[in-house]
Amino acid sequence: MRFPNRADIKRSHIMHGLSLLGLLIMAYLTWVHYSPVNSSLCNLSPNFSCDVVNKSVFSEFLGLPISILGILFFLSIMAIPLLKNVQKPHALIALIALFNVPFALSLTGVEIFYLGSICVFCEISKMFMLGILALAVKESHSRGHRLARNHVLWVLLLGAAVAAINYRLLA
């Protein structure tokens, strides 16, 4: 077993910081979703409005606000390294983040092509997710835990299937 070096520790701290910031953004977006008034901090214009996106029919998946799913994602990223029985925590984090990529990209497509409005905080949280993915892959590789190609493919396909189901439910 290899002990973490400074770079490993720095990557882990950055990953936790991104998770915490993502968690705060998702909590705020959940509040925006349920708030009766349109008063989001990121209502910059009709083309850049968190309210337009977070109060649309596309803002929920199976009756849950997508921001709550984001809260669960960021909490899981913070919790996984604390679990003692997880052998390769950074590989698991990478796979969980990878699963979310197709869904997140489909939501960006909905913002652009259906709603005509971008939720700035939503997109920032997606950048955090991609940053976590990159850091987790790097950390996993630095510890000698390579992600198997077939695992990556299946996780991406499963994420794409969930995105397609969400699209079909809302179309």
C-alpha positions as CSV (number, residue, x, y, z in Angstrom):
1,M,0.0,0.0,0.0
2,R,1.3,3.4,-1.0
3,F,1.0,6.3,1.4
4,P,-0.4,9.6,-0.1
5,N,2.1,12.3,-1.0
6,R,1.6,16.0,-1.0
7,A,0.1,16.1,-4.5
8,D,-2.4,13.3,-3.4
9,I,-3.4,15.2,-0.3
10,K,-3.7,18.5,-2.3
11,R,-6.0,16.8,-4.9
12,S,-8.1,15.3,-2.1
13,H,-8.5,18.7,-0.4
14,I,-9.4,20.4,-3.8
15,M,-12.0,17.6,-4.4
16,H,-13.5,18.1,-1.0
17,G,-13.6,21.9,-1.5
18,L,-15.3,21.5,-4.9
19,S,-17.8,19.1,-3.2
20,L,-18.6,21.6,-0.4
21,L,-19.1,24.4,-2.9
22,G,-21.2,22.2,-5.1
23,L,-23.3,21.2,-2.0
24,L,-23.9,24.9,-1.1
25,I,-24.9,25.7,-4.7
26,M,-27.3,22.7,-4.8
27,A,-28.8,23.7,-1.5
28,Y,-29.4,27.3,-2.8
29,L,-30.9,25.9,-6.0
30,T,-33.2,23.7,-4.0
31,W,-34.4,26.8,-2.1
32,V,-34.9,28.6,-5.5
33,H,-36.9,25.6,-6.8
34,Y,-39.3,25.8,-3.9
35,S,-39.3,29.6,-3.4
36,P,-42.6,31.2,-4.5
37,V,-40.9,34.4,-5.7
38,N,-38.5,34.9,-8.5
39,S,-35.5,36.4,-6.7
40,S,-32.5,34.2,-7.6
41,L,-29.1,35.8,-7.3
42,C,-28.3,34.5,-10.8
43,N,-31.2,36.0,-12.6
44,L,-28.9,38.1,-14.8
45,S,-31.2,38.3,-17.9
46,P,-33.9,36.3,-19.7
47,N,-31.1,34.2,-21.2
48,F,-29.2,33.7,-17.9
49,S,-31.8,32.9,-15.2
50,C,-31.7,30.3,-12.5
51,D,-35.4,30.8,-11.9
52,V,-36.4,30.1,-15.5
53,V,-34.5,26.8,-15.3
54,N,-35.3,25.8,-11.7
55,K,-39.0,26.4,-12.0
56,S,-39.4,24.6,-15.3
57,V,-40.9,21.2,-15.9
58,F,-37.3,20.0,-16.6
59,S,-36.1,20.9,-13.1
60,E,-37.3,17.6,-11.6
61,F,-36.5,13.9,-12.1
62,L,-39.1,11.4,-10.9
63,G,-40.7,14.2,-8.8
64,L,-37.5,15.3,-7.1
65,P,-35.8,18.6,-7.9
66,I,-32.6,17.8,-9.7
67,S,-30.8,20.0,-7.2
68,I,-31.6,17.5,-4.5
69,L,-29.9,14.8,-6.6
70,G,-27.0,17.2,-6.8
71,I,-26.9,17.4,-3.0
72,L,-26.8,13.6,-2.9
73,F,-24.0,13.6,-5.4
74,F,-21.8,16.1,-3.6
75,L,-22.5,14.5,-0.2
76,S,-21.6,11.0,-1.6
77,I,-18.3,12.4,-2.9
78,M,-17.5,13.8,0.5
79,A,-18.6,10.6,2.3
80,I,-16.9,7.9,0.2
81,P,-13.3,8.6,1.4
82,L,-14.6,8.2,5.0
83,L,-15.9,4.7,4.4
84,K,-13.5,2.1,5.7
85,N,-14.8,-0.8,3.6
86,V,-14.3,0.9,0.2
87,Q,-11.1,-0.4,-1.3
88,K,-10.6,2.1,-4.1
89,P,-12.5,5.3,-3.0
90,H,-11.2,7.5,-5.8
91,A,-12.0,5.0,-8.5
92,L,-15.6,4.8,-7.1
93,I,-15.8,8.6,-7.0
94,A,-14.6,8.8,-10.6
95,L,-17.2,6.2,-11.7
96,I,-20.0,8.1,-9.8
97,A,-19.0,11.4,-11.4
98,L,-18.7,9.7,-14.8
99,F,-22.2,8.3,-14.4
100,N,-23.5,11.9,-14.0
101,V,-21.8,13.4,-17.1
102,P,-24.4,12.3,-19.7
103,F,-27.3,13.4,-17.5
104,A,-25.6,16.8,-16.8
105,L,-24.8,17.4,-20.5
106,S,-28.4,16.5,-21.4
107,L,-29.6,19.1,-18.9
108,T,-27.3,21.7,-20.4
109,G,-28.9,20.8,-23.8
110,V,-32.4,21.4,-22.3
111,E,-31.3,24.8,-21.0
112,I,-30.0,25.9,-24.4
113,F,-32.4,24.3,-26.8
114,Y,-35.7,24.1,-24.9
115,L,-35.7,26.8,-22.3
116,G,-33.4,29.3,-24.0
117,S,-32.0,30.2,-20.6
118,I,-28.8,29.1,-18.8
119,C,-28.8,28.5,-15.1
120,V,-25.3,29.9,-14.2
121,F,-25.2,28.2,-10.8
122,C,-26.2,24.9,-12.5
123,E,-23.4,25.2,-15.0
124,I,-20.9,26.1,-12.3
125,S,-21.9,23.0,-10.3
126,K,-21.3,20.9,-13.5
127,M,-17.8,22.3,-13.8
128,F,-17.2,21.3,-10.2
129,M,-18.5,17.8,-11.0
130,L,-16.1,17.6,-14.0
131,G,-13.2,18.9,-11.8
132,I,-14.0,16.2,-9.3
133,L,-14.0,13.6,-12.0
134,A,-10.6,14.7,-13.3
135,L,-9.1,14.8,-9.8
136,A,-10.6,11.4,-8.9
137,V,-9.2,9.8,-12.1
138,K,-5.8,11.4,-11.5
139,E,-5.8,10.3,-7.8
140,S,-7.0,6.8,-8.6
141,H,-4.2,6.4,-11.2
142,S,-1.6,7.8,-8.9
143,R,-2.5,5.1,-6.4
144,G,-2.3,2.4,-9.1
145,H,-6.0,1.9,-9.5
146,R,-6.8,2.0,-13.2
147,L,-10.4,2.3,-14.3
148,A,-11.3,-0.7,-16.4
149,R,-12.5,0.3,-19.9
150,N,-15.6,-1.9,-19.6
151,H,-16.6,-0.2,-16.3
152,V,-16.2,3.2,-17.8
153,L,-18.3,2.2,-20.9
154,W,-21.1,0.6,-18.8
155,V,-21.2,3.6,-16.4
156,L,-21.4,6.0,-19.3
157,L,-24.1,3.9,-21.0
158,L,-26.1,3.7,-17.8
159,G,-25.8,7.5,-17.3
160,A,-27.0,8.0,-20.9
161,A,-29.9,5.7,-20.3
162,V,-31.0,7.7,-17.3
163,A,-30.7,10.9,-19.3
164,A,-32.8,9.4,-22.1
165,I,-35.4,8.2,-19.6
166,N,-35.6,11.7,-18.1
167,Y,-36.0,13.2,-21.6
168,R,-38.7,10.8,-22.5
169,L,-40.6,11.4,-19.3
170,L,-40.6,15.2,-19.9
171,A,-41.1,15.2,-23.7
